[in-house]
């Protein structure tokens, strides 16, 4: 099959590799209909990966059709249309069965496309382990584009907003307006926020947040503007979606006493100088971590089916998989309105 393979910093190649084959009777093989590039894929692209491996297939967001199932698979059949959440678990323990694969009790949690251990989904096909749990049937009323967005990005945005304790009447800031940040803006309003400040250096992305009802600010003036607007009280909730020390620091400076900061940006620093004394004195709640997609899907399916969430509107580009290297370059440059890049195998 053809796939996008990682060979080093900014070296993604469209090449042939072995077709995926079952390694267990609980596995399924999925023919990929569409896949997409996540912001966290850029960490691998920049050479800051999670493994020393090279030549592995990247990517962890995909939808497709079941073409083979093992004898131990009971919930799926050949021909089913499924979405493939970014992370997997054992599919048998209490945590995995409840959707919290990050807490897999057998320590079998993993993510596609980080190494050769679990090949990624930016390919013509992908192996899904423990498929009854790790592949999800696309429900009626949910399009393939919507399902693709929910395999990671939309679920992460919702998780980040939920972890920020956003509720009716909350004042909120979202820092970073890539696809996940923009969907976090939408999520905050659905959760009842009365005002959302959307912070990003790119004017085009700020304009999209404004269209969603947010007050858009450049990072350079955001703290002063928010302090002035709130008479120094600052905000109830902040969601950080970038992962830089500077943006985490800004999040901690924007939140009021007894407020909540939620960090979902993948951290690029090995050691962040957390201001414990200031956080302790202010009684802050600070949460950080990655999303377990299946945990969020029941709520998201209802919101998408009802039309209250439309994550597909943030798809900006559709390219053939063979142009994957160019798609990475465009996504990295954040130009030409690049948001969600969807790739389709030939």
C-alpha positions, 0 to 999 in steps of 0.5 A: 500500500501507499502511505506517508512515512517519517524519515526525519525533520521535515522529511515526510515521504509518500511511499509504498510499505507492507499492507497491514495484517492482523496480529490478533483475532481481535484486530480489524483492517480498515481501508482508509477513506480519508485521513487528516493532519493534526497539530500534534503531527507537527511535533513529529514533523519537526523532529521532536517525536516520541520514538527514534524510529524512522520509516513508520507511517504517521497520522492518527485521524482517519475514517474508513471501511472495514475490509477484514475482521478477526474471529474475535471481533463481534461488533464489526463486520466487513463493509461497516463505515467506522471512525478510528479514534486517535488512541487505543486501549486494550479494549477489555479492562474497566477503563477502556470499556468506559472510554478512558483509554488513557487509563488502560489498566494493562498499560496497553494505551497507545496512539497511532503514528508515533512509532513503528509499534502502531503504524499510523493512519495516513495511509491506504489502510490501517490495522486497528487492534482490539477493534470492537473497542478501538473502531467506532461505527459512524452513527446515522446523522453524522457525516464522514467529514464530521466523524473524521473531525471527531477522531481527535480534534473535536473531541480534544477541543471539547475535553479542553473546554470541559476541563476548564470548568466552563459553565453558564455565565462563565468568562473564558479565554481560548489561547491558540486558534488552530482547528482545535482552538476554534472548536474550543471557542464553539464548545465554550459557547455551547457550555454556556459561556457569556463571553469568550476571548479568542487569542492568536497572532494570525489575523485570519484565525482571529476573524474566524473566532469573531464570526463564532461570536468571540472577542478576538485579541492579539497575544501582545495586547490580550492581558492588558485588554482583558484586565481593562474589560474585567476591571482587573478581575480577569477570567473564570476559565482559560483553555491553552491550545498551543503548548509553549511556555509563553502561552501557558504563562499567559493562561495563568496570568489571564485567570482570576482567583479560584479560576481554572486553567486547562492546558491541552497544547502538547508541551514542547518544553521538558520543564515548565517553571510553574508558578506554584506560589502564585497559583496556591495564593490564588487558589487556582485549578490547573489541569493538563493532559490528553483526551480519551476520544471515546469518552467524549463521543456520546455527547459529541454525537448528539451535538453534531446530530442536532446541528449545534456543533459543525466541526467540518466547517474548519476543513480548509484543504482537501488533497490526495494522499500523494501530496501529503508532503506538500500538505505538511508544508502548507499546514506548518506555514499556516498560510492560505487559510490552512486549518484542517488538512484532509487527505484522500487515498487515490 
